[in-house]
């Protein structure tokens, strides 16, 4: 009987230890921040480094983009568990076999004679090559410029069509917003979105950028849209439009730092789910 009680006591202690570790893990997931950072340069050589870590070195995700090439790595306790692209193991076979030097005197004389001919040919002065103005290359460059402009205009038209579709659906949304039973729900949702942006948004933001769309009117419109966001005025951000160039480009440097805690997302989700008016709107949308 005494042995049975001792075994049960040990099992109870082990269960308590496991529950304590599980609780500690859950608290770490909810309260330990995930810190993220992004640095980049958009100049002649485009480069961006994005990283996120949790609990210092426990989990780290890093991604690098250089001239269109993407590399990524996931480390757990400093040990790489995933890499992109995957490195192939290359087996290098070293063959250090050296052939014996068995050149005869005749072969030496032939080599000496050919070297003399090469030196005589190199001593002859060469006429300077005149630069050729190839009209085909100029046409290719012009076509590439027109293609960039066409692709950008197509992208803007697609965005504009989507905005039109959204505007058409605003009538129904407007009715839902002006309904007295839905006003409190929408105000609650907006408050929760502001809450998440305040906690998940970047703590430090630095940027020094110049941009152009190729069309001065569209460049001005895009600048007006950018100026709406208040995050620009709270940080060291400089965005300068270029109205003179005919090409689409974004140039400069940027740096972003921030952190995310899952407890904020969990709390916001619980508050939204407890709101009866929001649940009514969700049921209406599903119908």
Buried (B, 14 or more C-beta within 10 A) or exposed (E): EEEEEEEEEEEEEEEEEEEEEEEEEEEEBBEBBBBBBBBBBBEEEBBBBBBBBBBEEEBBBBBBBEEEEEEBBBBEEEEEEEEEEEEEEEEEEEEEEEEEEEEEEEEEEEEEEEEEEEEEEEEEEEEEEEEEEEEEEEEEEEEEBEEBBEEBBEEBEEEEEEEEEEEEEEEEEEEBEEEEEBEEBBEBBEEBEEBBEEBBBBEEBBBBBBBBBBBBEBBEEBBEEBEEEEEBEEBEBEBEBBEEBEEBEBBBBBBBBBBBBEBBBEBBEEBBEEBEBBEEBEEEEEE
